[in-house]
């Protein structure tokens, strides 16, 4: 199974978020959609880093 570790940054919150997923671009879209959770507090998340494992 192939996974990525990724780091997002929100300038609005001045916070980083670390996660893992099989599909980074799809997961980023999920973070930017309306949902509940930590990343729902901002809509300006940017991918700063990803690494394949």
Secondary structure, 3 states (H helix, E strand, C coil): CCCEEEEEEECCCCEEEEEEECCHHHHHHHHHCCCCCHHHHCCCCEEEEEEEC
